[in-house]
Amino acid sequence: MSTLTIISHTEHYKKADGTIVGLGSTVTEVNNLVEVFDSIIHVAMLHDIPAPSSALAYTSNTITFVPLPAVGGTKTLDKLAIIWKTPQILRTIQKALNKSDYFQFRAPTGIGVFVVPYLVFLSSKKGWFKYAGNWKQENAPMAYSFQRYLLKQQNRNVTINGRWENQKKHCLTFENPCLTEQEIIHGQFITQNKKLNKEAINFCFVGRLEEAKGLGLFINAFKSLSPKEQACIGAIHLVGDGELVDYYKAQTLDSALNFIFHGYLSRKDVHQIYQISHAIILPSASEGFPKVIAEAMNYGCLPIVSDVSSISNYVVDNQNGFLLPSITKEGLLTKIEKLLGLSESTYSTMIDSKKTTISKFTYSYYNQRIKIDLL
C-alpha cells in the first residue's frame, strides 16, 4: 500500500450538498493518479465562495481532501495573512505527511515561501516538487525566484516544463497531463474532419480574463483586421472570467465581430469549443506550458501563442502553430492574418503534425513517467 500527499494552492469549494469540488484541471490529474497510488491525500485551499462550473469532484473514495485556509493575494493584508496562518498550515501538512509514503508539492505558490524550506530542511519524507511555472522566467516575483533557487539547490527531483541548457540532473522535464486516451482518439477523428471554411473561421481564448493574459491585446488585434479579413471570421469564443469581464465586453460592442463570452465552462464544454474552433490564441507574457494548448491542439486547434518559457519546445512556428516573438498588437495581428491566409491543404497539414507531441500529454504517459522516474 502506498499513499501520496499532494500539497498545493489549488482552489476548492464546498457545494450546497456538502460535496467538495476543486479546480477541474488539477482534480482530473489527481483522479488519474489513483492508478499509481493506493490512496491520495490532497492538502489544498478551501474557499468560502460559490464554485465555478469548471470545478470538479473527486471520483474515488481513496482520495481525501484536507482543507487549508484560503490565503494569498495581491494586497499587503493578503500577504500578511499568510504569515499569521503559517503555523496552522505547517501543522496540517505535517499530519498528512505522517500518513504518507511520498509527497508532491506543487510550486510556485505563496505558501511555497515557507513550505518548500520546511520540506527541504525539516522533512525526510520521500517525494518530489512539481514546478508548473516558467522555469527560466526573467524578473520573476521574488517569492517565485526564491522557491526556484531552493529547488535547484536541493536533491529531491523537481519536474519542470521544457528542456533547458545546463539543466541539473534532478530537474526532470515533464509534460503536464491533460488528455485521456479516449480524448486522443476522439481528437484524431475531429482533426481528420476539420475544414478551414474561409467564411466561418472560429477562434478561442481560454483562461483568466485579464491584462496579464493579454486579453486587451487579443480584442484590439481582431478589431484592427481589415473588413475583408473580418468577413472570414465566424465566432471568437472567450472562455473564462475575471474582475474586468464587463470592461472587456464593452470593448467589443463597437465591433461587427461575433465575440462570445462564455464565462467558466465545464471541461466537456471547453473541449467542445476546441472542436469548433480553428485556432486558440494565448498572448500571455508569462507562462509555463498551459494545458489548454495541448488540449486545443488535440482537437485541431492551431495555437497562436507567446514564445515564452517551454512553449517553443512543442509549438514550432509555421509548422504546427504560430509563435509570437513579441507580445504586441502588431505581432499578433500578423499571425492572425497568416492563419486567415492559409490554404485548406496547408491548414490540414499543420493540424495533423501534432500527433507525436500530443501523446506526451496523456495521463497514462504521465503516470508511467512517475513510476519509472520518480518512485
N, C-alpha and C positions, 0 to 999 in steps of 0.2 A: 504494500500500500504506500503511495506517495502523495504528499499534499503540497500544493503550491500556494503561497501567499502573494497576491498581487497588491502593490501599494501604488495608488495613483491619485490624481486630482479629478478623475472622471466624474462628471455631474450625474447624480442620481436623484430620483424624486419618488415620493410616495403617493400613489393614486388613491382615490376615494375609497376603494375597496381594500386598501392596505397593501396592494401589490407594489413591490419596488421595481422601478424601471430605470434604465440608465442610457447614456449616450449610445445610440444604436451601433456605431462602428466598433466601439470598444466592447460592448456587450456581446456582439456577434463573434468577435475574436475570442472572447473568454468562453462562450458557449462551445466553440470548436476545440478548445484546449482540453475538454474532458476526454478526448481521445488519447491524450498524453498522460494526464494525472488522474488519480482516483478521486481526489477531492480538491476543490479550489476555494480559497478564502479571498475575497476582494475587499480590501480596505480602501474606501474612497469616500468622496464628499457627498453628503445628503443635503439637498437644497429644499427649503420650505416654500416652494412656488409650484404652480401647475407644470406638469410635464409636457414638453413639446411632443408633437405627433411622431417625431423621428425617434423618440426614446423607445427602448425595447425591454422586455422582461427576460430573465434568465430561463433557460429551457431545461435545466437539470437540477434535481434536488441535491446533487453533490456539490453545488456551488452555493456558498454562503456569503452574503453581503454584510460587511461590518462598517457602520457609518462613522465618518469623521465630520467635525463641524465644517461648514462651508466657509472657508477663509480665503483671502486673497482679493485682489482688485487693483485698480489704478490709483485710488485715493490714498492719502497718507494714513488715515484712520484704518483703512482696509489692510494696509501693510502692517500697521502696529498690532492689529488683531491677531495676526499670525504669531507674534511674539507671546501674547497672553495665552494662546492656545497650545503653544509648543509642548509643555509637559503632558497635557491630555492626549495630544496626537501621538507622542512617542510611547506613552503607556499602552495606548490602543494597538499600535503597531507591534510592540514587544509581545503582547498577549497572543496576537495572531502568529507571530514568528515562532513562539514556543510550541505551537501545534503543527508546525510545518517542517517539511524536509528541504524546501527550496523557497526562494523569494524571487520576484521580478519587481523592480522599481522602475516606474515609467517617468522619465525625465524629458525635458526640463519642466519644472513647475515651482511655484512659490515655496511649497513646503520642502522642496529638494535642498534648499539652502541649509537646513539642519538635518533632514532625513538622510541625505547622501553621506555627510560626515559620520552620522550615527552608524550607518550600515558599514561604512569603510573601516572605521576605527574601533567600534564598540560591539560589533556583531561578528560571530564566527559562522553564521548560517551560510550554507551554500546558496548560490543564486547568481543572478545577472541583472544588469541595468539595460533598459531599453531607452535609447535617446532618440526621440521621434522628431526632433527639430533639425535645423540646418547645422550639421557637424562642423562646417567651415564658415559659419556666419561671421562676417566682419562687423564690428561695432554692435555686438550683441548686448542685450541688457546685462548689467553687472551680475545679477543673480544667475543668469544662464551661463555666462562666461566662467563663473566660479564653479558651477556644477560640472561643466565640461572639462575644466582644468583638473578637478579632483578625479573624474572618471578616467582621464588619460594617465594619471599617476598611479592609481591603484591597480590591483592584479586580477580582479574578477572580470569576466567577459562583459563587454558592452556591445550591444547590437546597434548599428548606425545605418543611416541612409547613404547609399552610394559608396564608391571606391575612391580613395584619395591617396595622393603622393605621401610617402613616409607614414603610412597608416600603421599604427602599432599592432602587434600580433593579437593582443586581447581585444582589439576593436574590430568586430566582425561585421562585414556587410550583410545586411538582412533586409529583404523586401517586406513592406507592411502588407499583411494578408488582407484581402477584401473580397475574394470571389470563391464560390463553391465550384466543384467540378460540373455540376448541373448548369450553373450560370455560364461557364465556359462553353459548354455545348450549345446552349441557347444563343449565346453571343455569336458563335460561328454561323448559326442559321440566320440571325438578324443581319450580320455583316454581308453574307453572300447575297442577300436580297435587298440591300440598301442601295438606292439610286440617288444621284445628285440632280434633283429637279430644279432647273435654273429659275423657276418661278416660285419655289417654296423651299428655300434653303433655311433650315432651322438651327439656331444657336442656343447654347445654355451656359449659365453660370451657376455654380453650386458652392455655397459657403456663407460665411457671415457677411451681411450687407453692410460694409464699412469701407472707409478710405484705405485702410491698411491692406485690404484685399483687392484694391484697385477698382472698386465699383464705379466711382465717378468717372474714371478714365474709360471704363468699359462703355458706359452710356454715351459719353461725349464722342467716342470713336464712331459708334454706329450713327449718331446724329450727323457726323461730318461726311458720311458717304454721299456720293452723288445721287440724284433722283433715280438714275438708271440702275445704279448698284443697289439702292434700297428696294427697288422693284423686284429684285431677285430673292428678297428675304421673306420667309413665311412668318415665323414667330421667333421671339427672343425670350427664352424661359429663364427666370431668375428664381432659384430655389434657396431658401434660407431667410433669415430675419435679422433685425438689428434695430438699434435705437433710432437710426436715421432713415428707416424704411419710407416714411411719409415724405421726407425730403427727396429721396431718390424717385419715388413715384411722381412727384411734382416735376422733376427734371425731364420726365418722358412725355408729359402732357402736350408739349408743343411739337411733337414728332408724329409723323404718319405711320411710323413703325409699330408693330404689334408687340410691345413689351408686356409680358405676363408675369406678375409677381405671385408666386405660389405660396410663399411662407415656408414653414417647415413641412416636409413630406416624409412619409414612411419610406423605408429602404426600398420596398417594392415599387412605390410610386416614383421615386427618384430614378430607378432603373428604367422605368417606362419613359421617362423624359429623355434618357440617353438613347433609347431605341428610336425615338422620333427625331432626334437631333443629329445634325451632320458635323457639328464641332462644339467643343467645350472651350471656353475662354477663361483663363485664370491669370490676370495680370498683377499678381502679388509680388512685392519686392522681397519677401522673406518667407520661405517655405522649407520643409524637409523634403518629403515626397508625398504630396497629398494623395490619399487613397482614391479620391474621386477621379484622378487622371487615369489610373489603371481601370477603374470601373467603367468609365466612359469609353475608353479605347476598346474594351471588350465588346461593346455594342456598336462599333464602327463610328465612334465619335472622334474626329481628328482633334488633337489637343493644340490649342494656340496658347502657349504658357511661357512664363518667365524663365529665362536661362539663369536660374539660381540654384544653389545647393546641388543636389544629385540629380536634378531633373534631366539634364543632358545625358546622363548615363542610360536613359531609357527612351527619351524622345530625341530623335535625330532630325534636325531642321531639313525640311523639304523631302524627307523620306517617309516618316510615319507621323509627321506633325510639323508644327512651326514654333520656333523658339524666338522669344523677344529679347534681343541683346540689351536693349534699354527699355525701361518702363515709361514710355511716353505715348501720348495720344497718336502722334505721327507714326511711331513704330508699330503700334497695334493696328492702326488704320491700314498700313501697308500689308500686314499679314492677313487681315480680313479680306482685303482686295485680292490677294493671291488666292485665297480659298475660293472666293466667288468666281475667279477666272479659271479654275481647274476644269479640265475636260472630264467627261464621265469615266474614261478608262484610267486616267491618272489618279482620280479620286479612289476608284476601286482598288488600284494597286497599292495606294498609301494605306487604306484602312485594312487591307489584307496582310500588310507586312508586320502586324503587331503580334502574330501568333507566338513566336519564341519568347517574346518579352512577357506576355500576359500570363503564361503558365507559372511563372515565378511568384505570382501574387495570389495563388490559391492557398486556402487554409491547410490543405493536405501537404503541400510543399513546405509551408512554414512549420507545421508540426514535425515533419521529418527532419528538418534542419535543427529544431530544438533537441530532438532525441540524439542526433548524431554529433552536433557541435557544442551543445550546452550542458547536457546532462551526463 
